[in-house]
Amino acid sequence: MNDFKDKKFTPDFKVLDDVARVAGGAVNVISAMQQQIRDDVKARFEEFAARMDLVPREDLDQAQAQINELRSRLDEIEAKLDALAETGAKNKAAPKKNAAKNRSTKTSKTK
């Protein structure tokens, strides 16, 4: 046991360099694998989206804007149509009253 105490511990820097090199290589491999997994997941999702007929967000936003514009135009047209219907109803009601008055005056004149 005395032999152990007498020997000084001297680290072998060559071994430490080898370990650092292996660790660095492992980091590079893991980084490359991570990128490959990301690319594969992205490709799979794009294939899935294509099969499901999904649309990009920009196209959806554009379609919604067009729908909102058409909805407001439809509301304007409906309001105009309602106004015309009211005007037409008033015009049709007025001649009937006049026609009834004309009939009563004609019948009273002929009597």
The first five atom37 places (N, CA, C, CB, O) and aatype in JSON, in Angstrom:
{
  "aatype": [12, 2, 3, 13, 11, 3, 11, 11, 13, 16, 14, 3, 13, 11, 19, 10, 3, 3, 19, 0, 1, 19, 0, 7, 7, 0, 19, 2, 19, 9, 15, 0, 12, 5, 5, 5, 9, 1, 3, 3, 19, 11, 0, 1, 13, 6, 6, 13, 0, 0, 1, 12, 3, 10, 19, 14, 1, 6, 3, 10, 3, 5, 0, 5, 0, 5, 9, 2, 6, 10, 1, 15, 1, 10, 3, 6, 9, 6, 0, 11, 10, 3, 0, 10, 0, 6, 16, 7, 0, 11, 2, 11, 0, 0, 14, 11, 11, 2, 0, 0, 11, 2, 1, 15, 16, 11, 16, 15, 11, 16, 11],
  "atom_mask": [
    [1, 1, 1, 1, 1],
    [1, 1, 1, 1, 1],
    [1, 1, 1, 1, 1],
    [1, 1, 1, 1, 1],
    [1, 1, 1, 1, 1],
    [1, 1, 1, 1, 1],
    [1, 1, 1, 1, 1],
    [1, 1, 1, 1, 1],
    [1, 1, 1, 1, 1],
    [1, 1, 1, 1, 1],
    [1, 1, 1, 1, 1],
    [1, 1, 1, 1, 1],
    [1, 1, 1, 1, 1],
    [1, 1, 1, 1, 1],
    [1, 1, 1, 1, 1],
    [1, 1, 1, 1, 1],
    [1, 1, 1, 1, 1],
    [1, 1, 1, 1, 1],
    [1, 1, 1, 1, 1],
    [1, 1, 1, 1, 1],
    [1, 1, 1, 1, 1],
    [1, 1, 1, 1, 1],
    [1, 1, 1, 1, 1],
    [1, 1, 1, 0, 1],
    [1, 1, 1, 0, 1],
    [1, 1, 1, 1, 1],
    [1, 1, 1, 1, 1],
    [1, 1, 1, 1, 1],
    [1, 1, 1, 1, 1],
    [1, 1, 1, 1, 1],
    [1, 1, 1, 1, 1],
    [1, 1, 1, 1, 1],
    [1, 1, 1, 1, 1],
    [1, 1, 1, 1, 1],
    [1, 1, 1, 1, 1],
    [1, 1, 1, 1, 1],
    [1, 1, 1, 1, 1],
    [1, 1, 1, 1, 1],
    [1, 1, 1, 1, 1],
    [1, 1, 1, 1, 1],
    [1, 1, 1, 1, 1],
    [1, 1, 1, 1, 1],
    [1, 1, 1, 1, 1],
    [1, 1, 1, 1, 1],
    [1, 1, 1, 1, 1],
    [1, 1, 1, 1, 1],
    [1, 1, 1, 1, 1],
    [1, 1, 1, 1, 1],
    [1, 1, 1, 1, 1],
    [1, 1, 1, 1, 1],
    [1, 1, 1, 1, 1],
    [1, 1, 1, 1, 1],
    [1, 1, 1, 1, 1],
    [1, 1, 1, 1, 1],
    [1, 1, 1, 1, 1],
    [1, 1, 1, 1, 1],
    [1, 1, 1, 1, 1],
    [1, 1, 1, 1, 1],
    [1, 1, 1, 1, 1],
    [1, 1, 1, 1, 1],
    [1, 1, 1, 1, 1],
    [1, 1, 1, 1, 1],
    [1, 1, 1, 1, 1],
    [1, 1, 1, 1, 1],
    [1, 1, 1, 1, 1],
    [1, 1, 1, 1, 1],
    [1, 1, 1, 1, 1],
    [1, 1, 1, 1, 1],
    [1, 1, 1, 1, 1],
    [1, 1, 1, 1, 1],
    [1, 1, 1, 1, 1],
    [1, 1, 1, 1, 1],
    [1, 1, 1, 1, 1],
    [1, 1, 1, 1, 1],
    [1, 1, 1, 1, 1],
    [1, 1, 1, 1, 1],
    [1, 1, 1, 1, 1],
    [1, 1, 1, 1, 1],
    [1, 1, 1, 1, 1],
    [1, 1, 1, 1, 1],
    [1, 1, 1, 1, 1],
    [1, 1, 1, 1, 1],
    [1, 1, 1, 1, 1],
    [1, 1, 1, 1, 1],
    [1, 1, 1, 1, 1],
    [1, 1, 1, 1, 1],
    [1, 1, 1, 1, 1],
    [1, 1, 1, 0, 1],
    [1, 1, 1, 1, 1],
    [1, 1, 1, 1, 1],
    [1, 1, 1, 1, 1],
    [1, 1, 1, 1, 1],
    [1, 1, 1, 1, 1],
    [1, 1, 1, 1, 1],
    [1, 1, 1, 1, 1],
    [1, 1, 1, 1, 1],
    [1, 1, 1, 1, 1],
    [1, 1, 1, 1, 1],
    [1, 1, 1, 1, 1],
    [1, 1, 1, 1, 1],
    [1, 1, 1, 1, 1],
    [1, 1, 1, 1, 1],
    [1, 1, 1, 1, 1],
    [1, 1, 1, 1, 1],
    [1, 1, 1, 1, 1],
    [1, 1, 1, 1, 1],
    [1, 1, 1, 1, 1],
    [1, 1, 1, 1, 1],
    [1, 1, 1, 1, 1],
    [1, 1, 1, 1, 1],
    [1, 1, 1, 1, 1]
  ],
  "atom_positions": [
    [[0.8, -1.18, 0.0], [0.0, 0.0, 0.0], [0.84, 1.25, 0.0], [-0.91, 0.0, 1.16], [0.45, 2.29, -0.54]],
    [[1.93, 1.15, 0.57], [2.83, 2.29, 0.56], [3.25, 2.63, -0.86], [4.05, 2.02, 1.42], [3.58, 3.78, -1.16]],
    [[3.24, 1.64, -1.72], [3.64, 1.89, -3.11], [2.63, 2.82, -3.79], [3.75, 0.55, -3.89], [2.99, 3.64, -4.63]],
    [[1.39, 2.67, -3.42], [0.33, 3.48, -4.03], [0.49, 4.94, -3.63], [-1.07, 2.96, -3.62], [0.32, 5.83, -4.46]],
    [[0.8, 5.18, -2.38], [0.97, 6.55, -1.9], [2.22, 7.19, -2.49], [1.04, 6.57, -0.39], [2.28, 8.4, -2.68]],
    [[3.16, 6.41, -2.76], [4.4, 6.96, -3.29], [4.26, 7.39, -4.75], [5.52, 5.93, -3.16], [4.95, 8.31, -5.2]],
    [[3.39, 6.75, -5.47], [3.23, 7.11, -6.88], [2.34, 8.34, -6.97], [2.62, 5.92, -7.69], [1.3, 8.43, -6.32]],
    [[2.74, 9.26, -7.76], [1.95, 10.45, -7.98], [0.97, 10.19, -9.12], [2.86, 11.66, -8.3], [1.27, 9.51, -10.1]],
    [[-0.21, 10.77, -8.94], [-1.22, 10.63, -10.0], [-0.94, 11.7, -11.05], [-2.68, 10.75, -9.44], [-0.99, 12.9, -10.77]],
    [[-0.67, 11.26, -12.22], [-0.48, 12.18, -13.34], [-1.51, 11.83, -14.39], [0.99, 12.1, -13.92], [-1.51, 10.72, -14.93]],
    [[-2.39, 12.75, -14.69], [-3.43, 12.46, -15.68], [-2.82, 12.29, -17.06], [-4.49, 13.57, -15.7], [-1.84, 12.94, -17.42]],
    [[-3.44, 11.41, -17.8], [-2.98, 11.16, -19.16], [-3.81, 12.06, -20.09], [-3.12, 9.63, -19.56], [-4.98, 11.77, -20.36]],
    [[-3.21, 13.12, -20.55], [-3.93, 14.09, -21.37], [-4.34, 13.52, -22.73], [-3.09, 15.33, -21.56], [-5.29, 14.0, -23.35]],
    [[-3.62, 12.53, -23.17], [-3.98, 11.92, -24.44], [-5.34, 11.24, -24.33], [-2.9, 10.9, -24.88], [-6.14, 11.29, -25.27]],
    [[-5.6, 10.59, -23.2], [-6.88, 9.93, -22.98], [-7.99, 10.97, -22.9], [-6.84, 9.07, -21.69], [-9.06, 10.79, -23.48]],
    [[-7.74, 12.06, -22.2], [-8.74, 13.12, -22.09], [-9.03, 13.74, -23.46], [-8.26, 14.21, -21.11], [-10.18, 14.05, -23.77]],
    [[-8.01, 13.92, -24.27], [-8.22, 14.44, -25.62], [-9.07, 13.48, -26.45], [-6.88, 14.68, -26.32], [-9.95, 13.9, -27.2]],
    [[-8.81, 12.19, -26.31], [-9.6, 11.19, -27.04], [-11.06, 11.22, -26.6], [-9.01, 9.77, -26.83], [-11.97, 11.14, -27.42]],
    [[-11.28, 11.33, -25.29], [-12.65, 11.39, -24.77], [-13.36, 12.65, -25.29], [-12.65, 11.37, -23.21], [-14.52, 12.58, -25.68]],
    [[-12.67, 13.77, -25.29], [-13.26, 15.01, -25.79], [-13.58, 14.9, -27.28], [-12.31, 16.2, -25.53], [-14.62, 15.38, -27.73]],
    [[-12.71, 14.28, -28.03], [-12.93, 14.1, -29.46], [-14.15, 13.21, -29.72], [-11.68, 13.49, -30.13], [-14.96, 13.49, -30.6]],
    [[-14.27, 12.13, -28.94], [-15.42, 11.22, -29.08], [-16.71, 11.96, -28.7], [-15.23, 9.95, -28.19], [-17.73, 11.83, -29.38]],
    [[-16.67, 12.74, -27.62], [-17.86, 13.49, -27.2], [-18.24, 14.52, -28.27], [-17.6, 14.2, -25.84], [-19.42, 14.69, -28.57]],
    [[-17.26, 15.18, -28.82], [-17.55, 16.15, -29.88], [-18.14, 15.48, -31.11], [0.0, 0.0, 0.0], [-19.06, 16.02, -31.72]],
    [[-17.65, 14.34, -31.46], [-18.2, 13.59, -32.58], [-19.63, 13.16, -32.3], [0.0, 0.0, 0.0], [-20.48, 13.18, -33.19]],
    [[-19.89, 12.76, -31.06], [-21.24, 12.34, -30.69], [-22.21, 13.52, -30.79], [-21.26, 11.75, -29.26], [-23.35, 13.36, -31.22]],
    [[-21.76, 14.71, -30.39], [-22.6, 15.89, -30.48], [-22.92, 16.19, -31.95], [-21.91, 17.1, -29.82], [-24.05, 16.53, -32.28]],
    [[-21.93, 16.07, -32.81], [-22.15, 16.31, -34.24], [-23.14, 15.29, -34.82], [-20.82, 16.24, -35.01], [-24.01, 15.65, -35.61]],
    [[-23.0, 14.04, -34.43], [-23.9, 13.0, -34.92], [-25.32, 13.26, -34.43], [-23.42, 11.61, -34.46], [-26.27, 13.15, -35.2]],
    [[-25.46, 13.6, -33.16], [-26.79, 13.87, -32.6], [-27.41, 15.09, -33.27], [-26.71, 14.08, -31.07], [-28.61, 15.1, -33.55]],
    [[-26.62, 16.11, -33.52], [-27.12, 17.31, -34.19], [-27.6, 16.97, -35.6], [-26.04, 18.39, -34.25], [-28.65, 17.44, -36.03]],
    [[-26.84, 16.17, -36.31], [-27.24, 15.77, -37.66], [-28.51, 14.92, -37.62], [-26.1, 14.98, -38.36], [-29.39, 15.07, -38.47]],
    [[-28.61, 14.04, -36.64], [-29.81, 13.21, -36.5], [-31.03, 14.09, -36.19], [-29.61, 12.15, -35.39], [-32.12, 13.85, -36.71]],
    [[-30.83, 15.09, -35.35], [-31.92, 16.0, -34.99], [-32.44, 16.72, -36.23], [-31.46, 17.01, -33.93], [-33.65, 16.83, -36.43]],
    [[-31.53, 17.2, -37.06], [-31.94, 17.9, -38.28], [-32.65, 16.95, -39.23], [-30.71, 18.53, -38.97], [-33.64, 17.32, -39.86]],
    [[-32.15, 15.73, -39.34], [-32.78, 14.75, -40.22], [-34.19, 14.4, -39.73], [-31.91, 13.48, -40.31], [-35.11, 14.26, -40.53]],
    [[-34.35, 14.27, -38.42], [-35.68, 13.98, -37.87], [-36.63, 15.14, -38.14], [-35.59, 13.71, -36.35], [-37.79, 14.92, -38.5]],
    [[-36.16, 16.38, -37.97], [-37.0, 17.54, -38.27], [-37.43, 17.54, -39.73], [-36.25, 18.84, -37.94], [-38.6, 17.79, -40.04]],
    [[-36.49, 17.28, -40.63], [-36.81, 17.26, -42.05], [-37.83, 16.16, -42.38], [-35.54, 17.06, -42.88], [-38.75, 16.38, -43.17]],
    [[-37.64, 14.98, -41.76], [-38.58, 13.87, -42.0], [-39.97, 14.19, -41.48], [-38.06, 12.59, -41.34], [-40.97, 13.91, -42.15]],
    [[-40.06, 14.77, -40.29], [-41.36, 15.12, -39.72], [-42.04, 16.18, -40.59], [-41.2, 15.64, -38.26], [-43.25, 16.1, -40.83]],
    [[-41.28, 17.15, -41.04], [-41.84, 18.2, -41.9], [-42.35, 17.6, -43.21], [-40.78, 19.28, -42.18], [-43.43, 17.96, -43.66]],
    [[-41.6, 16.71, -43.81], [-42.03, 16.07, -45.06], [-43.28, 15.24, -44.84], [-40.9, 15.19, -45.63], [-44.19, 15.26, -45.67]],
    [[-43.34, 14.51, -43.75], [-44.53, 13.69, -43.45], [-45.76, 14.58, -43.24], [-44.3, 12.81, -42.2], [-46.85, 14.26, -43.72]],
    [[-45.58, 15.68, -42.53], [-46.7, 16.58, -42.29], [-47.19, 17.21, -43.6], [-46.31, 17.68, -41.29], [-48.39, 17.34, -43.81]],
    [[-46.25, 17.59, -44.46], [-46.65, 18.16, -45.75], [-47.4, 17.14, -46.59], [-45.41, 18.66, -46.51], [-48.36, 17.49, -47.28]],
    [[-46.98, 15.88, -46.55], [-47.7, 14.82, -47.27], [-49.11, 14.67, -46.69], [-46.93, 13.48, -47.2], [-50.09, 14.54, -47.43]],
    [[-49.2, 14.67, -45.38], [-50.5, 14.55, -44.71], [-51.41, 15.72, -45.07], [-50.31, 14.47, -43.18], [-52.59, 15.53, -45.35]],
    [[-50.86, 16.92, -45.06], [-51.64, 18.11, -45.39], [-52.11, 18.06, -46.84], [-50.81, 19.39, -45.15], [-53.23, 18.47, -47.14]],
    [[-51.29, 17.57, -47.73], [-51.67, 17.46, -49.14], [-52.8, 16.43, -49.3], [-50.46, 17.06, -50.01], [-53.73, 16.66, -50.08]],
    [[-52.73, 15.33, -48.59], [-53.8, 14.33, -48.67], [-55.09, 14.83, -48.08], [-53.38, 13.05, -47.97], [-56.17, 14.46, -48.55]],
    [[-55.02, 15.67, -47.07], [-56.21, 16.17, -46.4], [-56.78, 17.41, -47.09], [-55.9, 16.48, -44.95], [-57.78, 17.96, -46.64]],
    [[-56.16, 17.86, -48.18], [-56.57, 19.06, -48.91], [-56.6, 20.29, -48.0], [-57.94, 18.84, -49.53], [-57.52, 21.1, -48.09]],
    [[-55.61, 20.42, -47.15], [-55.51, 21.59, -46.29], [-54.99, 22.76, -47.12], [-54.59, 21.31, -45.08], [-54.26, 22.57, -48.09]],
    [[-55.38, 23.96, -46.73], [-54.95, 25.15, -47.46], [-54.04, 25.99, -46.57], [-56.17, 25.99, -47.94], [-54.12, 25.9, -45.34]],
    [[-53.19, 26.78, -47.18], [-52.34, 27.67, -46.37], [-53.18, 28.73, -45.65], [-51.28, 28.36, -47.26], [-54.27, 29.06, -46.1]],
    [[-52.67, 29.23, -44.57], [-53.38, 30.22, -43.75], [-53.7, 31.49, -44.55], [-52.54, 30.58, -42.52], [-54.76, 32.09, -44.37]],
    [[-52.78, 31.89, -45.43], [-52.99, 33.1, -46.22], [-54.21, 32.95, -47.12], [-51.74, 33.41, -47.07], [-54.99, 33.88, -47.27]],
    [[-54.37, 31.77, -47.72], [-55.53, 31.53, -48.59], [-56.83, 31.56, -47.77], [-55.39, 30.17, -49.31], [-57.84, 32.09, -48.24]],
    [[-56.79, 31.01, -46.59], [-57.97, 31.02, -45.72], [-58.35, 32.44, -45.32], [-57.72, 30.16, -44.48], [-59.52, 32.81, -45.35]],
    [[-57.35, 33.24, -44.95], [-57.61, 34.62, -44.57], [-58.2, 35.42, -45.74], [-56.33, 35.29, -44.07], [-59.11, 36.22, -45.55]],
    [[-57.67, 35.18, -46.94], [-58.17, 35.87, -48.12], [-59.62, 35.47, -48.41], [-57.28, 35.56, -49.34], [-60.44, 36.32, -48.74]],
    [[-59.92, 34.2, -48.29], [-61.3, 33.73, -48.52], [-62.25, 34.32, -47.48], [-61.36, 32.19, -48.48], [-63.36, 34.71, -47.83]],
    [[-61.83, 34.39, -46.23], [-62.68, 34.98, -45.2], [-62.93, 36.46, -45.46], [-62.04, 34.79, -43.82], [-64.04, 36.95, -45.22]],
    [[-61.92, 37.18, -45.95], [-62.11, 38.6, -46.27], [-63.12, 38.76, -47.4], [-60.76, 39.25, -46.66], [-63.97, 39.65, -47.36]],
    [[-63.03, 37.9, -48.41], [-63.99, 37.95, -49.52], [-65.4, 37.63, -49.03], [-63.58, 36.97, -50.63], [-66.36, 38.28, -49.45]],
    [[-65.53, 36.66, -48.16], [-66.85, 36.3, -47.62], [-67.43, 37.47, -46.84], [-66.75, 35.04, -46.72], [-68.62, 37.77, -46.97]],
    [[-66.62, 38.12, -46.02], [-67.11, 39.26, -45.24], [-67.55, 40.4, -46.16], [-66.01, 39.76, -44.28], [-68.57, 41.05, -45.9]],
    [[-66.79, 40.64, -47.22], [-67.16, 41.69, -48.17], [-68.48, 41.35, -48.86], [-66.05, 41.88, -49.22], [-69.35, 42.21, -49.01]],
    [[-68.63, 40.1, -49.28], [-69.88, 39.68, -49.94], [-71.06, 39.75, -48.97], [-69.73, 38.26, -50.49], [-72.17, 40.11, -49.36]],
    [[-70.82, 39.41, -47.72], [-71.88, 39.47, -46.72], [-72.36, 40.91, -46.53], [-71.4, 38.88, -45.38], [-73.56, 41.15, -46.42]],
    [[-71.43, 41.86, -46.49], [-71.84, 43.26, -46.31], [-72.57, 43.76, -47.55], [-70.61, 44.15, -46.02], [-73.54, 44.52, -47.42]],
    [[-72.14, 43.35, -48.74], [-72.85, 43.74, -49.96], [-74.25, 43.14, -49.98], [-72.06, 43.31, -51.2], [-75.2, 43.79, -50.41]],
    [[-74.38, 41.9, -49.52], [-75.69, 41.25, -49.46], [-76.61, 42.0, -48.5], [-75.54, 39.78, -49.03], [-77.79, 42.18, -48.78]],
    [[-76.07, 42.43, -47.36], [-76.88, 43.18, -46.41], [-77.37, 44.49, -47.02], [-76.08, 43.47, -45.13], [-78.52, 44.89, -46.82]],
    [[-76.5, 45.16, -47.78], [-76.89, 46.41, -48.44], [-78.0, 46.15, -49.46], [-75.68, 47.06, -49.13], [-78.97, 46.9, -49.53]],
    [[-77.86, 45.11, -50.24], [-78.85, 44.78, -51.27], [-80.18, 44.41, -50.62], [-78.36, 43.63, -52.16], [-81.24, 44.81, -51.11]],
    [[-80.14, 43.65, -49.54], [-81.37, 43.3, -48.84], [-82.07, 44.53, -48.29], [-81.08, 42.31, -47.7], [-83.3, 44.62, -48.33]],
    [[-81.3, 45.48, -47.76], [-81.89, 46.72, -47.24], [-82.55, 47.51, -48.37], [-80.8, 47.59, -46.55], [-83.66, 48.02, -48.19]],
    [[-81.89, 47.6, -49.52], [-82.48, 48.29, -50.67], [-83.74, 47.57, -51.14], [-81.47, 48.38, -51.83], [-84.73, 48.23, -51.47]],
    [[-83.72, 46.26, -51.18], [-84.88, 45.48, -51.6], [-86.05, 45.68, -50.65], [-84.51, 43.99, -51.69], [-87.19, 45.81, -51.09]],
    [[-85.77, 45.7, -49.35], [-86.83, 45.95, -48.37], [-87.43, 47.34, -48.55], [-86.27, 45.79, -46.94], [-88.64, 47.53, -48.47]],
    [[-86.56, 48.33, -48.81], [-87.04, 49.69, -49.03], [-87.91, 49.75, -50.28], [-85.86, 50.68, -49.16], [-88.95, 50.41, -50.28]],
    [[-87.51, 49.07, -51.35], [-88.31, 49.04, -52.57], [-89.62, 48.32, -52.35], [-87.53, 48.38, -53.7], [-90.66, 48.72, -52.88]],
    [[-89.6, 47.26, -51.58], [-90.83, 46.51, -51.3], [-91.81, 47.38, -50.51], [-90.52, 45.22, -50.51], [-93.01, 47.34, -50.78]],
    [[-91.32, 48.15, -49.56], [-92.19, 49.04, -48.78], [-92.76, 50.13, -49.68], [-91.41, 49.67, -47.61], [-93.95, 50.46, -49.6]],
    [[-91.92, 50.7, -50.54], [-92.38, 51.73, -51.47], [-93.41, 51.16, -52.42], [-91.2, 52.33, -52.25], [-94.43, 51.8, -52.69]],
    [[-93.17, 49.98, -52.92], [-94.12, 49.33, -53.83], [-95.43, 49.01, -53.14], [0.0, 0.0, 0.0], [-96.5, 49.16, -53.74]],
    [[-95.38, 48.6, -51.9], [-96.59, 48.28, -51.15], [-97.4, 49.55, -50.91], [-96.24, 47.62, -49.81], [-98.63, 49.51, -50.99]],
    [[-96.74, 50.65, -50.62], [-97.45, 51.93, -50.42], [-98.08, 52.39, -51.73], [-96.47, 53.03, -49.87], [-99.21, 52.87, -51.73]],
    [[-97.35, 52.24, -52.84], [-97.87, 52.67, -54.13], [-99.06, 51.82, -54.56], [-96.78, 52.59, -55.19], [-100.01, 52.33, -55.15]],
    [[-99.02, 50.54, -54.27], [-100.13, 49.66, -54.63], [-101.35, 49.93, -53.75], [-99.71, 48.19, -54.52], [-102.48, 49.84, -54.22]],
    [[-101.13, 50.25, -52.49], [-102.24, 50.5, -51.57], [-102.92, 51.82, -51.92], [-101.74, 50.53, -50.11], [-104.15, 51.92, -51.82]],
    [[-102.19, 52.81, -52.31], [-102.77, 54.13, -52.62], [-103.7, 54.07, -53.82], [-101.66, 55.14, -52.88], [-104.8, 54.62, -53.72]],
    [[-103.36, 53.46, -54.94], [-104.29, 53.42, -56.07], [-105.56, 52.65, -55.73], [-103.62, 52.79, -57.27], [-106.61, 52.99, -56.26]],
    [[-105.51, 51.67, -54.9], [-106.71, 50.92, -54.53], [-107.69, 51.83, -53.81], [-106.35, 49.7, -53.65], [-108.9, 51.77, -54.05]],
    [[-107.17, 52.68, -52.93], [-108.04, 53.61, -52.22], [-108.65, 54.59, -53.2], [-107.27, 54.35, -51.12], [-109.84, 54.89, -53.12]],
    [[-107.85, 55.08, -54.1], [-108.36, 56.02, -55.11], [-109.35, 55.33, -56.02], [-107.2, 56.61, -55.93], [-110.36, 55.92, -56.41]],
    [[-109.07, 54.1, -56.37], [-109.99, 53.36, -57.24], [-111.31, 53.14, -56.53], [-109.38, 52.0, -57.67], [-112.36, 53.22, -57.16]],
    [[-111.27, 52.86, -55.25], [-112.51, 52.68, -54.49], [-113.28, 53.98, -54.44], [-112.21, 52.17, -53.07], [-114.51, 53.96, -54.54]],
    [[-112.61, 55.09, -54.28], [-113.27, 56.39, -54.26], [-113.88, 56.68, -55.64], [-112.28, 57.51, -53.86], [-115.0, 57.18, -55.73]],
    [[-113.13, 56.36, -56.69], [-113.62, 56.59, -58.05], [-114.87, 55.75, -58.33], [-112.53, 56.28, -59.09], [-115.81, 56.24, -58.95]],
    [[-114.88, 54.53, -57.88], [-116.03, 53.65, -58.09], [-117.25, 54.19, -57.36], [-115.7, 52.22, -57.63], [-118.36, 54.18, -57.88]],
    [[-117.02, 54.65, -56.12], [-118.16, 55.15, -55.34], [-118.72, 56.43, -55.95], [-117.75, 55.41, -53.89], [-119.93, 56.64, -55.94]],
    [[-117.86, 57.27, -56.48], [-118.35, 58.49, -57.11], [-119.02, 58.21, -58.44], [-117.21, 59.47, -57.31], [-119.99, 58.88, -58.79]],
    [[-118.54, 57.23, -59.16], [-119.15, 56.85, -60.43], [-120.53, 56.24, -60.2], [-118.24, 55.87, -61.19], [-121.48, 56.54, -60.92]],
    [[-120.62, 55.41, -59.2], [-121.92, 54.75, -58.93], [-122.92, 55.74, -58.38], [-121.76, 53.59, -57.93], [-124.11, 55.62, -58.66]],
    [[-122.46, 56.71, -57.62], [-123.39, 57.68, -57.08], [-123.85, 58.66, -58.17], [-122.74, 58.44, -55.92], [-124.97, 59.18, -58.11]],
    [[-123.0, 58.91, -59.15], [-123.34, 59.79, -60.25], [-124.35, 59.12, -61.17], [-122.09, 60.19, -61.03], [-125.25, 59.79, -61.68]],
    [[-124.21, 57.86, -61.38], [-125.09, 57.13, -62.29], [-126.45, 56.9, -61.67], [-124.47, 55.8, -62.68], [-127.41, 56.66, -62.4]],
    [[-126.57, 56.96, -60.42], [-127.86, 56.7, -59.74], [-128.72, 57.84, -59.88], [-127.69, 56.39, -58.31], [-129.85, 57.82, -59.38]]
  ]
}
